[in-house]
Amino acid sequence: MLTLRPYQNKALDDLWTWFAAHGDGHPILEAAVGAGKSLLIAAIAQRVNAEAPGTRVLVLVHQKELLDQNVEKIRAIWPGADVGIFSASHGRKDVNNQIIFATIGSVHRHAAKMGNIGLVMADECHLIQTKEQGTWRKFLTELFGYCPHARIVGMTGTPYRGNGVWLTAGDAPLFTHIGAKVTMRQLLDEGFLAPLVPATTHARIYTDGVGTQNGDYIVGELARVTDTPSLVNDTCDEIVKLGASRKSWLVFCVTVEHAEHVKDALRTRGINAALVTGETPKAERATLLAAYKSGRIRALVNVAVLTTGFDAPQTDFIAMLRATKSPVLYVQIMGRGMRLADGKADCMVADFTETVAELGPVDAIKGRLPSQKGSGEAPFKLCPDCGSRNAASATHCTSCGFEFPPPERVKHGSRASSAAILSTQVVVPETIWHDITRVAYNIHSKPGKPDCLRVDYWSGIRQVASEWVHFDRDGWPRTNALSWYARRKPVGYLITPTDTEQLMEWIDADDDFELKAPTRIATRKNGKFTEVTSYEFNPTHHHERSPAQVAA
């Protein structure tokens, strides 16, 4: 058998434990950057061979580079393995071997030729749709027709789609659980990854007014606010200054045109920079990557190509000129700088966008639950901590042990409150108490969304905080709003407002209607915002949590 690191052995044992406890379903093995996915794939295939001789294994990848990495690894550590390749790039269509490595683009029309497959491993499985469509799903559905008892193990460091929703959610998700995991935090703590360190940047790429589609910014609109002469010059000035003591730079841009401008700007500043895009011919791309890895090129400017299937451990500086809302892309980009290399202590990250501030520490990224739409109760519920499916009545997640809170108290889509790149860099914000001299109420309107009540708190001539109270929404937001109102309503008022507009009518038109105001409030910073965490009312000095804190 292979010699594995302790965390790799544990991941395999956890996966086999999951299989023993689940007679059906398909698990994900979450393997962060640096976990050794190629080694884990080889180890799974070898263990299957040892425990169930004759079981045939199909390993699916989406690009030739990943296929080559996986095949090279299994041949190096298991020379006797019966390995075949099904890939047009290799000019091979092997179908009779015990272990077949295939690119999905080459094999997707040939499920009938695969024979009896017992186990499928899908590398970078976050690319697989969570509904019955797309090349991967069509191929696997056809394969299941010939091999109804086959099981699938998904391999990825990001077990969620580009929009952040767990792969176990969706109209018809293929995967049911996170069967085992090797997390980025674990690898950092055990010294198997290089830490990221944030750089202080001054030039800023703002995304106000940029539309979104499929969970990320629309590229054309993002380029409009990013690729301007002043921003290109300002950001490149800072890149050169910040990266002065760094040896190998990766620069992420929005479009080919933007990347051309950045490459030219770096060259005019004396930096040996090269450009790699999806349009770069394969031979030229291979030459450029080799030059970068050898140190002959210092800065590699790219557009969405150096995220998967690319390892350059010596990378010690990353410049983010491409804003993203996609946690998958964010984790992939940051992972490029976390490989270990001789003489490398860490990797500096210069984020000129608001990506880190909005998505939070990269080692704390998790999937999110889908929006709760439609009628009827689902036959299962998803764990918000690991994404695994559980019975609707479960009190604890069967995969990770998470204790399910009451349904209405689950907070969806939360973000980290610090721009730190790693969770160990997060500074817990200080709670500050303010004496309140005035409270102002106004209707807050936004196109396409229900109105809400905006409450502004003043201490002397300074506004210290604002909060938004949602009378016009259903469910927990309105419950919070009614609780907020019950503490503040004037004595003798027994009715509650139906919506924000009615409450404002009472405030504006009735001299006898005056909401009780707190004499003190507590606040703390949450990213760019200041949130109200609790209130104090005289004369009882009763402390009360804010609606946002109750919801959390």
N, C-alpha and C positions, 0 to 999 in steps of 0.2 A: 504494500500500500504506500501511498504518498506520505512524505513528511510535511505536515501542515503546522501552521502556527496555532496556538491555543484557541484564538478566537475563530479560526477557520474550522477547527475540529468541532467546536461548540455549535457553530452555524449548521454544520452537517448533521450533528446529533439532534439539534432542534428540528431540522427539516424532517428527519426520519421519525422523530416523535410525533410530529404533526401528521405525517402519513399514517402512522399507526392509529391515531385517534380519529381520522377522517376517512371514511370509506369512499368518499367522492369529493369533488371540488378540485380546484387548482390553486396552489399557493404561489406566493412571491417570495423569493429570497432577496431581501433588500441588502445590497452590498455597496457601500459607499466607495468613493474614489480611494484607491490604495488598498482596498480589501483583497485584491487578487482574484478578480472574477474569472479570469482564464484558468487559474489554478483550481478554483472551486468547481468550475464546469468539468474539468478533467477529473477531479476527485469524485464528483457525483457519478460520472460515467463509470469510473473504476469500481466504485462501491456497488453500483447496480450490477455490474458484471460479476462481482464476487458473490453477491447475495442472491441474485436471480440470473444465473448463467443463461445465455441465449437471448436475453432481452435486448432489443435493438433500440438505439438512441439516435434521435435527430436533433441537432443543434442548429437553430435558426438565427441568422444575423441580418442586418440591413445594409451592410457595406463590406467591401472586400477587405479593408484594413482590419476590421474586427475578426473576420474569418481567418485571415492570416495569423493574427495574434493567438487566437484560440488553438488553431492547428499546430502552430509552432510550440506552444506550451505543452500540449498533450503528447506530442512526439518526443519532446525533450525529457519529460518526467515519466513517461510510460511508453518506452520504445516498442513494446510488443503489441500495442493497441491496433486493432483492425480499423483503420480510419479511411474514410472516403470523402470526396469533395464533390459538391454539386454547385458549380459556379461557372457562368459564361466567361467571366474574366480569366479563369484558369483553363477554359476549354475542356472542362471535365463534367461528366454527368454520372457519377458513381451512385448506384442504388442498391448494391448488394452487401455493403460492408456492415459490420455491427454498429459502428458509430459513423454517422454522416454529418458533415458540416456543410451547410447550404446557405446561400444568400437568398432572401425571400424573393427578390426580383427575378432570380433565375428559376426557382423551384415552384413558384406559386401555381403554375398550370400543370404540374406533374405529380399531384398527390397520389394518383393511381399507381405510379411507378415505384413508390417508396416501400411497398411491401408491408409487413407487419411491424409497426413501430409501437414500442411499449412506453417510451418516455420522450417527451419533447422538451427541450430547454430553449426558451426564447430570450436571447440577449437583447438588452435595451428594450424591455417589454413595455415601457411607457409609450412606445410608438403604436401599440395595439389599441384599436378602437374599443370603447366600452359599449358599443352597439354593433349589431350584425352588419357591418359594412367595412370596406377597405380590403386591401390585398391580403394582409395577415389573416383576418377573420374568415375570408372566403376560402383560403387555403386550408386553415385549420378545421373549418366545418366539413370540407370535403374529406380531409384526412380522417376525421372522426367517423365518417361514414364507412371507411375501410377498417379503421382501428378503434372501435367503440370503447375499448377499455384503456386507451392511452391516457396518461396523465401529463399535465404540463406544469413545468416550473418556470416562472418568469424571473428573469435576472435584471435588476436595475438598482441604481443608487437613488432613484427618485420614483417611488411607487405611486405616482399621480400623473394625471395628464398635464399638458402645458398650461391649462387654466387653474391647476392646483387641486382639482377634484380627485379623490382617491380612485385608483384603478378598479377597486372593488365596487364602485358605484356606477350608475348609468342605466340606460334602458335594458341592456343585456350584457353585463360585465362578464368577461371571461374568467377573471381571477376572483377568488372568494376570501382569501386570508393572506396576511403576512405570516408565512410559515416560519421564517427565521430571519435574523437581521444582523448585520455588522454595521454599526453606525459611525458617522464621521466623528462624533464626540468621543466614542470609544477609541478610535484609531489615533486621535489627537492626544488623548490622555495617556495612551500606551506608547507614544513616541513613534508611531508608524506614518504620521503625516507631518508636514511642515506647517506651522501656524501662519495665518494671515495677519498682517498688521495694517491698520488703516492709515492713509496719508491725509493730511489736511489740505483740501483743495479750495480754491477761491473762485475760479471760473465755474459757472453753473449752467447746465442744460436743463431748462424747464420744459415740462410737458403740458402746461396749461393749454387746453383747447385741442389737444391731440386725441383723436378718436381711437377706440379699441375694437378689435375683432378677434373672435376665437380666443379671448383671454389675454391678448397682448396688444401693444400699440400698432396702429396701422403704419406700415413702414414708410409709405410715401409722405404721410403727415408728420411722422417723426423726423424724417430727413429734412423737412421744411424748417423745423425749429432747431435742428442740430448742425446741418451743413451750411453754415454761414461763414464768410471770411473772418469776421471778428472772433467767433467762437473757435474756429479751427486754429487761428493764431494764438489765442489766449490759452487754450488747452494744451497746445503743443509746447508753448513756453514753459508751462508748469510741468509737463511730462519730462522735458529735458532736465529741468531743475530737480524734480523729485527723484528721477531715475539715475542721477549722476553717479551714485555709488552702486548701482545695480547692473548686472551683466546681461541679462536676457529679458527682453520686454515683449509682452503680448498686448496688442492694442485692438480693442473690439469696436467696430464701427457699424453704421446703419446700412449704407448702400455702397455699391462699388465706387460710385462717384465720390461719396464722402471719404471712403478709404483712400482713394487716389489723392485727394486734397491733403489728407493727414500725412500720408507717406511723403508727398512732395514737401510739406512743411517741415517734417522731421529731417529730411535730407538737407534742406537749406540751412538747418541748424547744426549740421555736421554729424548727424546720426546715420549710420548705415542701416537703412530701413528697406524692407521688401514687402510686397503685397501678395496675399493669397486669397482668392475668392473661389466660388463655385465654378467660375468660368475659366480658371487657370488650368491649362492642359496638364494631364496627369504627370508627364515626364518633367515638365517645368516645376510643378508643385513638389514632386519628390526631391528635385535638386535644391529648391529653396528651403524645404524643411530640413534637409541634411545640413545645409549651410548654417541654418539657425541653431541646430543641435550641436554643431561643432564650434559655434562661437564666431563664425565668419560673418554672420548677420546678427546685429544686436537687437533690432526691433522688427517684429513680424506683425504687420497690420493686416487684419482679416475681417471678413464679413460672414459670420455664422458658419464657418467651416472648421474651426479649431476648437470644437467643443467635445465631440466623442471620437474615439478611434485615433486620438492624437495624444501622445505622451512625450513631453519634453521636460524631464524632471528638473533641469537646471533653471527653469523659468522662475525668476525672483521678483518680477514687477509686472503688474497687470494694470492697464489703463482702461477704464470703462467709459467709452464715449457713446455707448448704445444703451439707452434706457430700456428696461423690460419690466413687464408685470408677470412674466412667466417664471414660476419657481424652478421649473425644470432647466430653463436656459440659465438662470442665475446660478444654480448649483453647479451646472456643467462648466460655466465660465470660471467660477472661483476654484473649482477642482483642478483646473489646469496649472495652478500655482502651488498646489499642496503636496506634490510628489517630493520625496526626499532625494537629495543629491549631495555629493561630497562638497564640503565648503559652504553649503547653503544652510542658513539658520532659519530663515523665514521668507515669506513673499509679501512684498508691499502691494497694497491695492489703492489706486487713486480713482475714486468714483466721482466723475464729474456730473453724474446724473443723480436722481433721488432714489435709485434702485435699492441700495443698502438700507437707507432710512425707511423705505416703504415696506420692504420684504423682511428686514430684520437679519439677525445673525444666521449665517449660512448653515451652521451646524445644528440649528434649532428648527429648520424648515420641516414642516410636516404637510401632509395632504389636508384638504378641508372637506367638510361634508357638503353635499349638493344642496341647492335650494330646496326647501320643503314645499313642493307644489303637487297638485293633484289630490284626489280624494281616496279614502280608504287607507287602512293601516297596512304598512309594509309587513311582509312575513318575516323580516329580519331587520336589524338595525346595525349601523356601522359604528365601530369604535372611533371616536374622534382623535384618539391618540395614535392608533396604528392602522386604521382603515379596515380591519378584519370584520367579516360579517358575524353577527351573533343573533341568537334567538331574541325576538321582540321583548321577551320577559326577563332576559339576562340581567343580572345585577353587576356582573364583572365580565370583562372581555376574556374569552377563552384563549386568546393568543398572548396578550401582554399583561392581563390582570387589572387593567384600568377599571376603576369603580364608576359605574354610570350614575351621574347625578339625576335628580328629577328632570324629566324631559324639558320643561320650560326654562330650566336654569342653564342649559347648555349654551355656551357662547360660541357662535359660529364665526369663522373668518377673522379671528383675532390676529393682530400683528404685534411683533415685538416693539417695545417702546423706545428702543435705542438704535442709533446708527452704527453701533459696534458690528464688526464683521463676524466675530465669534462670540458665543454666549458668555465666555469667561471675561470678556471685555465690557459687558453691560454694567453700568453703574445704576444702582437702584435710586430712582429720583427721590429727592428730599420732599417731605410733606411740609407745607407752609400754611400757617393759619393767618387769616386776614380779618380785621374788623370791618364790617360792612355798614356803610352809611346810606347806600341807595341801591335799589333793585329796579331794573327796567325790563318791561315785557313787550315783545313784538312778535308778529307772525313771520315765520321764515318760510318762504316759498321757493321751490325749485322745480323747473319743468319736468313733468312726467313722474313726480313723486308727491306723496301726501304732504300737506302743510304740517308744520310743527311749531311749538312755542319756543322762541329764543329768549333766554333769561340772561341778562347782563348784570354782573355784580360789580359795584363800585366801592372803593375805599378812598374817601376824600375825592380828589380830582382824578384818581387813577382807576381805570377799569381793570380788575384783577382776574376776571374769568367770565366765561360764558358757558351755558349748557343748553341742550335741546331736549324738550319734553314732547313725547309723541302721543298726543291724544287721538290722532287720525289714523293710526295704524292698528291692526288687529294683534291678538295674542299678547305675548309678554311685554312688548313696548307699551301698549295701552295700559296693561296692568300696572307697570311701573309709574306711568303718568298719573293714574288714579290714586296710587299710593302717595305720590308727590303732592297731589292736590289735597288729599284728605288731611295732611299735616298742616296745610297752609290756608284752608278755606276759612272765611269769617265765621264767627260764632252765630249759630242760628240758621246757617245755610245747609239744607239737607239734600239738595239736588246736586248732581255732578254735571259738568259740561259734556255735551255730545261730541264736540270737536273743538279744535283750537279757535276757530272763528267765533264760536259762541262764548268761550271764555274771555276773549278779547273784547267782545261786546259788553260783557258784564263789567270788566275792568274799566273800560272807557266811558260807559254810560251811567253807571250806578255809583253815586258818591258813597253809599253805605257799603259797597263791596270793595274790600281791601284785603288782599292776600297777606297773610302773616309772612314777614321777611326774617330770615336768619340774621342774628347779630354778628356771627362769625362763620366763615367757611374755611375748609381745608382744601388746598390744591396741590397738585404735583404735575411736573412736566411729563408729557407723553408724546415723544417725537417732536413735531413742530407745534403741538397744541398744549394748552394747559387744561387739565381736567379737574372738575370738582369731585372730591372724594367723600366729604361729609359736611354736615351743618351743625350749628349750635344755636338753639333758640333760648332767649331769656323768657321768664325768670328761672326756668327749671334747669337750664344748661344741659338740655337733652341733646345727645349726639345722634345724628341720623345719617346713614349712608346715602350717597347720591343714587339716582336711578341707574347710572352706568355701573356703579359698584355692586348694586343689587343684582343686576343682570349677569355680572361676571361670576 
